[in-house]
């Protein structure tokens, strides 16, 4: 759904013809946030108007479900990553596929444009990341040091580095000019939930197998320079605000939080979800919407079994807090974490220049999701 963050009301719902479900992970267009791109569970992706929810364009041609979709910086192209082992580039005005990027040997999990739009990074279940030239469709770089499947790959703001996160419990920083791994950051509990560069590229944000979020120096690595605490269960995803001053996080404890990226203090707790939150994002488009007081996006809950086969999942069985008993960090249990303060999810975040969308799953859906990797 698309929400008016000033009034806290839903404005419209994104829908696909035939009742196909829009998957968690939809994002606003980068410039003014007037469009939203996302994938559906019918092997297609689509672009919607963020004001009315009207489907403006559909992208059909993949042979299996689309796992991710994103706009190019110019908004002229949409990239999709699919379980059919392909990424595709689509002309947003015509809906036609302009390039099929073939080379991976297993399902793709993510696709991300470089800030300039000249490259596309893909991560896949074949344990590799690839970088593609978007002008000709050639693979110009293959990164293959992870020991297990990858779930994300993204560029640094200056395009000099690439960040990959995998199910082998590591985050790696690669040099684009040499293709060599420059840094390895370990994850707590050997589980990487999400990883991203700060907007200036100086730090790396890692959410892993704990209630905490850690920020590392992107050049030196080593111990975290800041640890963000407060969640009562594992953090599923986290990201920086566009100006780097805030960090948003979504957790299996059913809350989303907004933290100061400078002090680590939790500035806002969004507790409207009654179930585990498995997706959340802060984007330039969300920043635009927060300032003008218009829309923010929250994707609908996923159906049981509808999650990707390999997204970062801790083992879980507890209905309200799907995580194994032994997964709490030594010396601290979820019961010792500060309780979240009540606050409706759709309440605008006034602590800084950003807005947040989140997606939730029921306990049964989370348990089904976590069981895939056997954790």
ZIBEL-V883905 format. One record per pair of residues at least 12 apart in sequence whose C-alpha atoms are under 8 Angstrom apart, sorted by the first residue. I is the first residue (numbers start at 0). J is the second residue. Records with the same first field share a line. If there is no record, write none. Layout:
I=J + J
This chain:
0=12 + 13 + 296 + 297 + 298 + 299
1=13 + 49 + 50 + 52 + 294 + 295 + 296 + 297
2=293 + 294 + 295 + 296 + 297 + 345
3=292 + 293 + 294 + 295
4=288 + 289 + 292 + 293 + 294 + 295 + 345 + 346 + 347
5=292 + 293 + 346 + 347
6=346
7=345 + 346 + 347
8=345
10=50 + 51 + 294
11=50 + 51 + 52
12=51 + 52
13=47 + 52 + 53 + 54
14=52 + 53 + 54
15=39 + 54
19=39 + 40 + 41
20=39 + 40 + 41 + 301
21=37 + 38 + 39 + 40 + 298 + 299
22=37 + 38 + 39 + 40 + 298 + 299 + 301
23=37 + 278 + 298 + 299 + 300 + 301 + 358
24=37 + 38 + 67 + 278 + 279 + 298
25=37 + 38 + 68 + 298
26=69 + 282 + 296
27=49 + 282 + 284 + 285 + 296
28=70 + 74 + 284
29=70 + 72 + 74 + 282 + 283 + 284
30=72 + 283 + 284
31=284 + 287
32=49 + 284 + 285 + 287 + 288
33=48 + 49 + 50
34=46 + 47 + 48 + 49
35=47 + 48 + 49
36=68 + 69 + 70
37=67 + 68 + 69
38=65 + 66 + 67 + 68
39=64 + 65
40=64 + 65 + 305
41=64
42=59 + 60 + 61 + 62 + 63 + 64 + 65
43=57 + 58 + 59 + 60 + 61 + 64 + 65
44=57 + 58 + 59 + 65 + 68 + 79
45=57 + 58
49=294
50=294
56=91 + 92 + 93 + 94
57=94
58=89 + 94 + 95 + 96
59=94
60=96
61=81 + 83 + 85
62=82 + 83
63=81 + 82 + 83
64=81 + 82 + 83
65=79 + 80 + 81 + 82
66=79 + 80 + 81 + 82 + 107 + 108 + 109 + 307
67=79 + 80 + 81 + 108 + 109 + 110
68=80 + 109 + 110
69=110 + 111 + 112
70=112
71=112 + 116
72=112 + 114 + 115 + 116
73=116
74=91
75=90 + 91 + 92
76=88 + 89 + 90 + 91
77=89 + 90 + 91
78=110 + 111
79=110
80=107 + 108 + 109 + 110 + 121
81=106 + 107 + 108
82=105 + 106 + 107 + 108
83=105 + 106 + 107
84=101 + 102 + 103 + 104 + 105 + 106 + 107
85=99 + 100 + 101 + 102 + 103 + 106 + 107
86=99 + 100 + 101 + 107 + 110 + 121
87=99 + 100
88=100 + 133
98=136
99=136
100=131 + 136 + 137 + 138
102=138
103=123 + 125 + 127
104=125
105=123 + 124 + 125
106=123 + 124 + 125
107=121 + 122 + 123 + 124
108=121 + 122 + 123 + 124 + 149 + 150 + 151 + 307
109=121 + 122 + 123 + 150 + 151 + 152
110=122 + 151 + 152
111=152 + 153 + 154
112=153 + 154
113=153 + 154 + 155 + 156 + 158
114=154 + 156 + 157 + 158
116=133
117=132 + 133 + 134
118=130 + 131 + 132 + 133
119=131 + 132 + 133
120=152 + 153 + 154
121=151 + 152
122=149 + 150 + 151 + 152 + 163
123=148 + 149 + 150 + 151
124=147 + 148 + 149 + 150 + 309
125=147 + 148 + 149
126=143 + 144 + 145 + 146 + 147 + 148 + 149 + 165
127=141 + 142 + 143 + 144 + 145 + 148 + 149
128=141 + 142 + 143 + 149 + 152 + 163
129=141 + 142
140=178
141=178
142=178 + 179
145=165 + 167 + 169
146=167
147=165 + 166 + 167
148=165 + 166 + 167 + 309
149=163 + 164 + 165 + 166
150=163 + 164 + 165 + 166 + 309 + 310 + 311
151=163 + 164 + 165 + 193 + 194
152=164
153=195
154=196
155=196 + 198 + 200
156=196 + 198 + 199 + 200
157=200
158=175
159=174 + 175 + 176
160=172 + 173 + 174 + 175
161=173 + 174 + 175
162=194 + 195 + 196
163=194
164=191 + 193 + 194
165=191
166=189 + 190 + 191 + 311
167=189 + 190
168=185 + 186 + 187 + 188 + 189 + 190 + 191
169=183 + 184 + 185 + 186 + 189 + 190 + 191
170=183 + 184 + 185 + 186 + 191 + 194
171=183 + 184
172=217
182=218 + 219 + 220
183=220
184=220 + 221
186=205 + 206 + 207 + 208
187=207 + 208 + 209
188=207 + 208 + 209 + 326
189=207 + 208
190=207 + 208 + 311 + 312 + 313
191=205 + 206 + 207 + 208 + 311
192=205 + 206 + 207 + 208 + 234 + 235 + 236 + 310 + 311 + 312
193=205 + 206 + 207 + 235 + 236 + 237 + 311
194=206 + 237 + 238
195=238 + 239
196=217 + 239
197=239 + 243
198=239 + 240 + 241 + 242 + 243
199=243
200=217
201=216 + 217 + 218
202=214 + 215 + 216 + 217 + 218
203=215 + 216 + 217
204=237 + 238 + 239
205=237
206=234 + 235 + 236 + 237
207=233 + 234 + 235
208=233 + 234 + 313 + 326
209=232 + 233 + 234 + 326 + 327 + 328
210=228 + 229 + 230 + 231 + 232 + 233 + 234 + 250 + 327 + 333
211=226 + 227 + 228 + 229 + 230 + 233 + 234
212=226 + 227 + 228 + 234 + 237
213=225 + 226 + 227
214=226
225=262 + 263
226=263
227=258 + 263 + 264 + 265
228=263 + 265
229=265 + 336 + 337 + 339
230=250 + 252 + 254 + 256 + 333 + 336 + 337 + 339
231=252 + 333 + 334 + 335 + 336 + 337 + 338
232=250 + 251 + 252 + 320 + 322 + 333
233=250 + 251 + 252 + 322
234=248 + 249 + 250 + 251
235=248 + 249 + 250 + 251 + 276 + 277 + 278 + 311
236=248 + 249 + 250 + 277 + 278 + 279
237=249 + 279 + 280
238=280 + 281
239=260 + 281
240=281 + 282 + 283 + 286 + 352 + 353
241=281 + 282 + 283 + 286 + 352 + 353
242=352
243=260
244=259 + 260 + 261 + 351
245=257 + 258 + 259 + 260 + 261 + 351 + 353
246=258 + 259 + 260
247=279 + 280 + 281 + 355
248=279 + 280
249=276 + 277 + 278 + 279 + 357
250=275 + 276 + 277
251=274 + 275 + 276 + 277 + 320 + 321
252=274 + 275 + 276 + 319 + 320
253=270 + 271 + 272 + 273 + 274 + 275 + 276 + 359
254=268 + 269 + 270 + 271 + 272 + 275 + 276 + 339
255=268 + 269 + 270 + 276 + 279 + 344 + 357
256=268 + 269
257=348
266=350
267=348 + 350
268=339 + 340 + 341 + 342
269=340 + 341 + 342 + 343 + 344 + 345 + 346
270=339 + 340 + 341 + 342 + 343 + 344
271=341 + 342 + 343 + 344 + 345
272=344 + 359
274=319 + 359 + 360 + 361 + 362
275=319 + 320 + 321 + 359 + 360 + 361 + 362 + 365
276=357 + 358 + 359 + 360
277=357 + 358 + 359 + 360
278=356 + 357 + 358 + 359
279=355 + 356 + 357 + 358
280=355 + 356 + 357
281=353 + 354 + 355 + 356
282=353 + 354
283=353
285=353 + 354 + 355
286=352 + 353 + 354
287=353
288=354
289=347 + 348 + 352 + 353 + 354
290=352 + 353
295=354 + 355 + 356
296=355 + 356 + 357
297=356 + 357 + 358
298=356 + 357 + 358
299=358 + 359
300=358 + 359 + 360 + 361
301=359 + 360 + 364
302=364
303=363 + 364 + 367 + 368
304=364 + 367 + 368
306=368
307=368
308=368 + 371 + 372
309=371 + 372
312=368 + 369 + 372 + 374
313=326 + 369 + 374
314=366 + 369 + 370 + 373 + 374
315=365 + 366 + 369 + 370 + 374
316=366
317=362
318=362 + 363
319=362
320=362
321=362 + 365 + 366
